[in-house]
Each structure stands twice: as structure tokens, then as C-alpha cells.
């Protein structure tokens, strides 16, 4: 597969078979998944598998999430188009690119300098100019850019980081996997006038969120 039309057909098939058939109906999420060239966000040797129903390695012990997981986490934010959102765990930049097609402004933070730099260059080259890549401890969020009208965390935390909850706008959602190597649950927290309302969704498997409010290096060994 080496033509743009072939890649486009692969994306259409991915959206229809992996995302729509699993019940995701948000038209803006579906369109973003059809448009963003996932194969350009994975290492060259992984490109033949870019539109398959699985996560893929991107280096530094990190992965690009399964397409369905990207779609459902995005849909769970219930974005309307005028929001400023935060992604914790930039990785390849693919999730940020999807968010950029739906939100007004995207901030994404990555602890690996090399991954952040490569993702930033890729996003700029592909025209996703409303994304700003930061390097740092994502478990602490980006307080100077808060509040956010949506937050996605693409790595599993031992508990929901308090700084991220504090950086949510009123009525906004935080979507995050919580748990360890033995099992994780995708959760959605909403900030309401009465406080934070958590909801457990379904089991997931993510790499660990490292940082002050995440897993320490000696608590969850990466292979």
C-alpha cells in the first residue's frame, strides 16, 4: 500500500468496521478519524499495520493507541468545537491531531524530549497548527494554560491526579485509565457545581503514567 487513495480507503474501512460498528456516532469524531493519516504517526516498519485494530509501538516503551480507543476517548469528551483541551502523553502526536480537528486549541504534554520533538515537527509539517507540544511531567498538567474544557490521559495512573481535576473547567470531562499492570479501568470524571462525579466505563490496557502524581520508575517495570 503506497498510494494516498489506498491509505484513504484503509481509513474509511477502519472507521466503518472498528469504530462505527462499535457504536460511536459523533460525526465530528468519525470525520477526524477518516481524515488524519494514522500511518504517518507510526514508525515506517509499522505502517503496514497502521489501520489494524490494535496499538502499535512507537519507541521509548510507548505505544500509539488502538484506533477505537482513540475514538471513544475523544468522543467521551463531548467536544463542540470551541474548547481548549489537554492531552497527557503526546506519544506520536496522533491523538493530538484527532483532537485538533474537533477542538479550538490543543495542548499536549510528553515527558520524553525526543518523542515530543518528533511529534511537534510531525504535527507542524502536516498542518495541525492549533496544537502546542510541551515537555514535562504530564501528571501535573499544565497549570499556566488551565482551565481546560476537556482532558485526555493516554497512560494509566495509580489514581486520578488531583492537579488534572483542578485544571478542569466547570462541567468538563477528564478521561483517564486508572490502575496498574494487573488491570485498569477507563474512567470519566466530570467537574460539577456539586463536586467531581466519577464514572467507571470498561477495562483497558495502557502503558504507565510516570510522574509525581503517577507511577514511580520502580513501581511498574517497562520491558
C-alpha positions in Angstrom: 0.0 0.0 0.0 1.8 3.1 -1.2 -0.7 5.5 -2.6 -2.8 8.1 -0.9 -6.0 6.6 -2.2 -5.1 3.3 -0.7 -4.4 4.8 2.6 -7.6 6.7 2.5 -9.6 3.5 1.7 -7.9 1.9 4.7 -9.0 4.7 6.9 -12.6 4.5 5.7 -12.6 0.8 6.3 -11.1 1.3 9.8 -13.8 3.8 10.8 -16.6 1.7 9.4 -15.5 -1.6 10.8 -13.7 -0.7 14.0 -15.4 2.5 15.2 -18.9 2.9 13.8 -19.8 -0.8 14.2 -18.9 -0.4 17.9 -21.4 2.3 18.4 -19.5 5.6 18.1 -21.8 8.1 16.4 -20.3 11.5 16.9 -19.9 12.8 13.3 -17.0 15.1 14.1 -15.0 12.3 15.7 -15.7 10.0 12.8 -14.7 12.6 10.3 -11.5 13.3 12.1 -10.6 9.6 12.2 -11.3 9.5 8.4 -9.0 12.5 7.8 -6.0 12.1 10.0 -3.3 9.9 8.3 -2.5 7.5 11.1 0.2 5.7 9.0 2.3 8.9 9.2 2.2 8.8 13.0 3.9 5.3 13.3 7.4 4.1 12.6 7.9 3.2 8.9 8.2 -0.5 9.8 4.8 -0.4 11.5 3.0 1.5 8.6 1.5 -1.7 7.0 -0.4 -2.2 10.3 -1.4 1.4 10.9 -5.1 0.8 10.3 -5.4 -2.5 12.1 -7.4 -2.9 15.3 -4.5 -2.8 17.7 -2.0 -0.5 19.4 1.5 -0.2 17.9 5.0 0.5 19.4 6.5 4.0 18.7 9.7 3.7 20.8 10.7 4.5 24.4 8.4 1.8 25.6 5.4 3.8 24.4 2.5 2.9 22.0 0.0 4.6 19.7 -3.4 3.5 21.0 -5.8 1.2 19.1 -7.9 3.4 16.7 -11.1 2.5 18.6 -9.6 3.6 21.9 -8.6 7.0 20.4 -12.1 7.4 19.0 -14.0 6.5 22.2 -11.8 8.6 24.5 -12.2 11.6 22.2 -16.0 11.0 21.9 -16.2 10.9 25.7 -15.1 14.5 26.0 -18.3 15.6 24.2 -16.5 18.5 22.5 -18.4 21.0 20.4 -15.6 22.8 18.7 -14.7 25.9 20.7 -12.8 24.2 23.5 -9.2 24.3 24.8 -8.2 20.7 25.6 -5.2 19.0 27.2 -3.7 15.6 26.3 -1.3 14.0 28.7 1.1 11.7 26.9 1.8 13.0 23.4 3.5 9.9 22.1 3.4 10.1 18.3 1.0 13.0 18.2 -1.9 11.1 16.7 -4.4 11.7 19.4 -3.5 15.4 19.5 -4.1 15.5 15.7 -7.5 14.0 16.1 -8.3 16.4 18.9 -7.1 19.3 16.8 -9.8 18.6 14.2 -12.5 18.9 16.8 -11.3 21.4 19.4 -10.2 25.0 19.0 -6.9 24.6 20.8 -4.9 21.6 21.9 -2.1 21.4 24.5 -0.3 18.1 24.7 2.5 17.2 27.2 5.1 14.5 26.8 7.9 13.5 29.3 10.3 12.1 26.6 12.0 15.0 24.9 12.8 13.1 21.7 9.2 11.9 21.3 7.9 15.4 22.0 10.2 17.0 19.4 9.4 14.4 16.7 5.6 14.7 17.4 5.8 18.5 17.3 7.7 18.5 14.0 5.2 16.0 12.5 2.2 17.9 13.6 3.5 21.2 12.2 4.5 19.5 8.9 1.1 18.0 8.5 -0.7 21.3 9.2 -2.1 20.8 12.7 -1.2 24.3 13.7 -3.6 24.6 16.7 -1.6 22.0 18.7 1.2 23.1 21.1 3.5 20.4 22.4 5.0 20.7 25.9 7.8 18.7 27.6 7.3 17.9 31.2 5.5 15.9 33.9 2.1 15.3 32.5 0.7 14.1 35.8 0.8 17.7 36.9 -0.9 19.0 33.9 -0.1 22.5 32.6 -1.5 24.9 35.2 -0.4 28.0 33.3 -2.7 27.0 30.4 -5.6 26.0 32.6 -8.5 25.7 32.7 -9.3 23.1 30.1 -12.7 22.2 28.7 -11.5 18.6 28.3 -8.5 16.4 29.4 -7.4 13.1 28.0 -4.7 11.0 29.6 -3.2 8.3 27.4 -1.4 6.4 30.2 -2.6 4.6 33.3 -2.4 6.4 36.7 -2.5 4.7 40.1 -5.2 7.2 41.0 -6.7 10.3 39.3 -4.1 13.1 39.6 -5.5 15.9 41.7 -3.8 18.6 39.6 -5.7 17.4 36.5 -9.0 17.6 38.2 -8.1 21.1 39.4 -7.4 22.2 35.9 -10.9 21.2 34.5 -13.4 23.8 33.6 -16.9 23.5 35.1 -18.9 20.7 33.5 -15.9 19.5 31.5 -14.7 15.9 31.4 -11.4 14.2 32.3 -11.0 10.8 30.6 -8.3 8.6 32.1 -7.3 4.9 32.6 -6.7 4.1 36.3 -4.9 1.0 37.6 -1.7 -0.9 37.3 -0.2 -3.8 35.4 -2.7 -6.2 36.9 -5.7 -4.3 35.5 -7.0 -0.9 34.6 -10.4 0.8 34.2 -11.2 3.6 31.9 -12.8 6.4 33.9 -14.6 9.7 33.1 -14.7 12.4 35.7 -16.9 15.4 35.4 -16.5 18.7 37.3 -19.9 19.8 38.5 -21.1 22.6 40.9 -21.6 19.8 43.5 -18.1 18.4 43.1 -16.4 15.8 40.9 -18.5 12.9 39.6 -16.6 9.8 38.6 -17.8 7.0 36.3 -16.1 3.7 35.6 -16.5 2.6 32.0 -14.7 -0.6 31.0 -11.4 -2.5 31.4 -8.4 -1.2 29.3 -4.6 -1.8 29.0 -2.3 1.2 28.8 1.4 2.0 29.5 2.1 3.6 32.9 1.7 7.3 33.6 5.0 8.3 35.1 5.5 11.4 37.2 4.9 13.0 40.6 1.2 12.1 40.5 1.7 8.9 38.5 3.7 5.6 38.8 7.3 5.8 40.0 10.0 4.2 37.9 10.5 1.3 40.5 6.8 0.6 40.8 5.9 -0.6 37.3 8.7 -2.1 35.2 8.6 -1.5 31.5 10.0 -4.3 29.3 
